[in-house]
Amino acid sequence: MPKLPPLAAIRTFEAAGRLQNFSRAAEELGLTQAAVSYQVRQLEDRLGRALFVREKGRVRLSETGQRLLPAISNAFASMGDAFAALGNDETDVLTISAMTTFGGTWLSARIGGFQLAFPDLAVRMLLGNDLIDFDATNVDVAIRVGGGNWGGLRADFLYRSHVTPICAPSFLEVNRIAEPADLLNVDRLAPNDPWWTGWFAAAGVVSGPLPQRRGIELDSQLQEASAVQGGYGIAMMTPLLWRAELDAGRLVQPFDALYQPGTAHYLVHRDNRVGVRKIERFREWLHAEMDKDRHLLPGELWEPLA
């Protein structure tokens, strides 16, 4: 690509040529008339050709200037259109990155309500457990799990992470599960996951590492839900996210004991975007929806981590 002259000089020439007046170009660009003359002269010296004919206090485009101006004006117009389109996308589309399980259950079941409340906003939701690089993507907000301390991001606490064994009613009956200790001898998904050790301790069964055993490990609770609803095994799952299945009897939570891994769910976005309308409206809506579920969990799970 040939090396272009300085953009400032090109921009100054475009304004001066379009307006046919250095003084009016100076006003449009916020420069002095002398600065406009200097920029134009620099460009002419670089090209080795006159771009304007100067006549008794006024200027008009030279033949070279007349040939050059339309292409440059069109180029600036195209750039303006591109930035305007980008600005419209930025304003009208909310892109959400959510953890696979949270986004595929709780959030997916409710996001239509946000769309109805703000019909002028389009919503795009991405599911995945990888951390999003806000500087390398067009993601506006993300749901993250952790301690809430991420440099350069505003983190809004949603709820503390919690899990408990969940299975299908048939699995509960076939295995005659009556007390927490009974789960030591049944098929457990991800049996060597530390969450099982933590839950058995919380339930008062055993404290300390469990014997290693073979089993199935899946990537998310979405996959585990499919497995347990099919009658295979029992999995550590988050009851808040499976309320519809639990209420309908498709899944059951045999015991009240919950294990807290020590993390929490947060809504995060870049701290330099505080006040952006679409982000603030989603933030307000998400907290309002969360408040509707406060009665489903012990109060401590709604308290931010210390």
Salt bridges, closest charged atoms under 4 A:
GLU14 OE1 - ARG11 NH1 2.64
GLU14 OE2 - ARG18 NE 2.91
GLU28 OE2 - ARG11 NH2 3.93
GLU28 OE2 - ARG18 NH2 2.69
GLU44 OE1 - ARG41 NH1 3.49
GLU44 OE1 - ARG54 NH2 3.05
GLU55 OE1 - ARG58 NH1 3.31
GLU55 OE2 - ARG60 NH2 3.11
GLU90 OE2 - ARG273 NH2 2.26
ASP120 OD2 - ARG277 NH1 3.02
ASP135 OD1 - ARG270 NH1 3.76
ASP140 OD1 - ARG273 NH1 2.76
ASP140 OD2 - LYS278 NZ 3.28
ASP156 OD1 - ARG154 NE 3.61
ASP156 OD1 - ARG283 NE 2.95
ASP156 OD2 - HIS287 NE2 3.27
GLU245 OE2 - ARG250 NH2 4.00
ASP247 OD1 - ARG243 NE 3.25
GLU280 OE2 - ARG154 NH2 2.85
GLU280 OE1 - ARG283 NH1 3.42
GLU284 OE2 - ARG281 NH2 2.81
GLU289 OE1 - ARG110 NE 3.97
GLU289 OE2 - LYS292 NZ 2.79
ASP291 OD1 - ARG294 NH1 3.80
ASP293 OD2 - ARG110 NH2 3.38
